[in-house]
Amino acid sequence: MSVPVFFDTHAHLDYPDYEKDFSEVLTRAQAAGITKIISIAVDLDSSRRALALSEKYEMIYAAVGWHPGNAHEAPEDIRPALRELARHPKAVAIGECGLDYYRLPSAQGGSADEDIRYKQKQAEIFQQQLEVATELNLNCVIHQRSSFDDIFTQIQPFATSTRGVFHCFGESVERLQQILALGWLVSYTGIVTFKNGQNIRDAVAATPLGKFMLETDCPYLAPVPYRGKRCEPAYVKEVSETVAHVKLCSPEQLSDATCRTAREFFPKLG
């Protein structure tokens, strides 16, 4: 009996969490039917590491970009370096990029003025990545946390010149509909399996096949029954089982829909 094929469209394989058993991680992924993995960068050095992995392993691809949580460390202009990285044949997207207001300076003893500068720097780096994505005809992997309205405003000028996937989607069905109305996508992680993840399952139920992808965001967010442990790409299998149950479709139907969606969104996946 064949194992349904799935992709892990969002993993952080360059993290030190995988240094000791990297080959075993890939072997387990293949045994679980995971045939392609996109290693997502969080800054320029991470982008280079992700590309190096993509050169070494056929099943690995890379997204190059700068995470908003690291925006304060970014140079004034990341566009020249990002353009160079993004032209790599296995660089399939720009990201992860976006806005993250979850840990503002004011929550850690900072001032309101520091919050303003923090948000402004994130917006500048996000803007630069949207510009490079448009210029190079690549799509974006969007990180959004406690910042939906500002992100949605900022992407409007780019909504038809590039596309984005809101990774690790965990917002309301209303916000889901706003994203889908732009022709953009969402993707779902192991949170869909959590006992307290009913809001995610509601969003999955409301998302048509062909409008979402699957991911792990590993090493984070391991699904049940691995919750609390290091996550890895093989666990897309557990994510897919819950999503198929919610969507009332077979694993094979889900495989066909999500893999086709990924190939259309990331054309360099092949």
N, C-alpha and C positions, 0 to 999 in steps of 0.2 A: 504493500500500500504506500503510494507516494505521499510525501509531506508537502502541503501547500507552500508555495513560494511567497515570501514577503521581503520588503526592504526596511531597513532601519534608516529613516530619513533624517535623523538628528541624534548623533552620538558625539561624545568628546573623547575620542580614542587617543589623543595626544596627552591626556592627563596622566600623571604619575601613578594613578590607581591601577593601571594596566601593565606597568613595567615588568613585573615579575612573571606574568603568565599570558602575555599578549597572544602568542600562537595558540594557546589553549582556548582563549576567548574566541578567536576566529573559528577554531574547529567546532566549538559548541554552537556558534552562530550558524555555521553551515549545516550541522546536524539538525538544527531546528528549522531549516528551510529558509534561512536568511541569506540571500545571495548578493545583495548590495548594501553597503553602509556608507553614509555620508558623515565624515568627521567634520564637525562644526568648530570654527575658530572663534576665539574671544579677543585676540589682538593680532598684531602683525607677526610676532614670533610664533604664536599659536597657529597662524595661517601657514607659516613656513613648515611647521612640524606636520600639520595635516596634509600638506602637499607632498611632503617627503614620504608619509605613509602611503599616500595614493600611488606614488611611483613604485613603491616596494611591493604592494599587494593589489592584485587585479580587482578584487571586490570592493576596495575602498576608494571613495571619491572625497572631495573637499569642498567646503564653503569657506570663503576667506572674508574676514571682516573684523569689526571691533565691537565688543559687547558694551552696552551702555553702562553697566556697573563698573567698567574700567575706563570710562570716558575721561575722568580727571587725569589719567596717566597718558592720554593720547597727545601726540604732537599737534601743533596748530592745524596742519593740513596732512591728512593721511592719504589723500587721493593719488599722488604720484606712485607711492609704494603699492597701494591697493590695486591700481590699474595693472601694474607689472605682474603682481601675483594672480590677479583674476584672469589674465590671458593664458594661464597654464591650461593645457588640454583637459585636465581632470578637475579644474575648478568649476563647479557646477552652479554656484550661486554666490551672492554677497551676503555675509552674515556670520554670526547672528548680530543683528543690529536693531535698534529701536530705542525705547525709553523705559526706565525703571525708577519709580519713585518710592519703592518699598522701604528703603533705608535712607531717608533724607538727613542731611547734617543736623537739622533742628531736633531730630529724634535722638541724637547722640551728643546733645549739649551745644550744638552749633546755633547759628542765628538764622533769621528769616532771609537776610541778605545772602548768606551762604547757600541756602536752598535755591534762591533765584539763580546764582552763578552755576550751581550744580546742574540744574535743569537746562540752563542755557548751553553749557558745554555738551551735554548729552544731545541736545537738539542739533548743535552744529555738526557733531560727528555723524549723527544719523543722516542729516541733510547731505553731507559729503558722500555717504555710501549710497544713498538714493540716486545721486547724480552719476556716480560711477556705474551703478547698475543700469541706468538708462543709456549711458554712453556705450557700454559694452554689450547691451542686449542680454543682460542676465537678470534673473529674478532674485528676490530677497527673502531671507529667513528672518522673520520678525520676532523680536523679544519684547513682550509687553507685560509690565507688572505695575499695577496701581497707576496707570497712565493712559488708559484707553482713549479718552477724549482728545488729549494732546496728540497722541499718535495718529488718530484718525484725521485730525485737522492737518497734520504735517504731510501725510501721504497723499492728500487730495490732488496736488499739482502733478503727482507722478502716477496717479491711479490708472492711467491708460498707456503710459510709456514703459512701465515695468509692472510686474505682479509680485505679490508677497504671500507667504504662508505664515499665519500666526501660529507659531509652534507652541506646543504644550497648552492648547486652548483650554481655558477654564472659566470663560465668561458666560453671560446669560444668552439665552436663545435670541433675544432681541439684538444683542451685539453680534452674534453669529450672523444674523440676517443682514446686518449692515456690511459685514465683510464679504459675504457671498454676493451681495448686490453689486459690489465693485468688480466681481469676477476674480476675487482673491480667494485663497483657500485657508483651511485650518488643518492642524494635525493633533493627534491624540496620543497620550502617554499612558504609563501604568496607573496614573491616578484614576483612570476609568474603572479599575478593579477594586478600588478602596471602598470600604464599607460606607465612608462618609463622602463618596464621590457621586452621589445621585445626580447632582447638578451637571456633572460631566456626561453621565449617561443620558440625561435629558437632551443635552446638546448633540450628542452622537445620534440620538433618535431623530433629531430635527435636521441633520446634515445629510443631504442626498449622497448616495454612492457616486463617486466621481468628483466630489467636492472636498475630500479630506484624504490625508495620508496618515501613516502610522509611524511611531518613533518610540525611542526609549528615553532620550535625554540623559543617557547613562554618562557618568556613574550614579546619577540621581534617580529618584522616583521608581525604584524597583517595584514591579507589580506584586500583588498577592500571588503566590505564597512566599515571595522573597522580600516582602516589604521590610525596610529597615536595613537591608543588606546592600552591598555594592550591586548596582544594576549593570547589565551588559546586553549587547545586541540580541543574543539568543532569546531574550525575554519579550521580544516583539510577538513571539508565539502566544504568550499569555495575554498580551494586550489584544491580539487579534481574536482570540477565543471569546473574550467578553464583548468586543465590538460586534462580532458576528451574531452573538446571542441577542444583543440589543437591536441590531438591524434586521433580525429575522432572515438572515441569509446564510448560505453555506460558506465554509472556509474558502472553497474554490472561487465562489462569486466575489468574496471580499478580496482575495488575492488578485484576481483579474482587475477589479476596479481600482484598488490602491496602487498596484504596480503600474497600471496604465496611466493613472493620474500623476504619479511620480515621474514617469518618463516624459510626459507632456510638459510638466512644470520644470523639470531639470533635463533639457534636451541632450546635454552632454553625457547623461547616464548611458545612453545607447540602448 
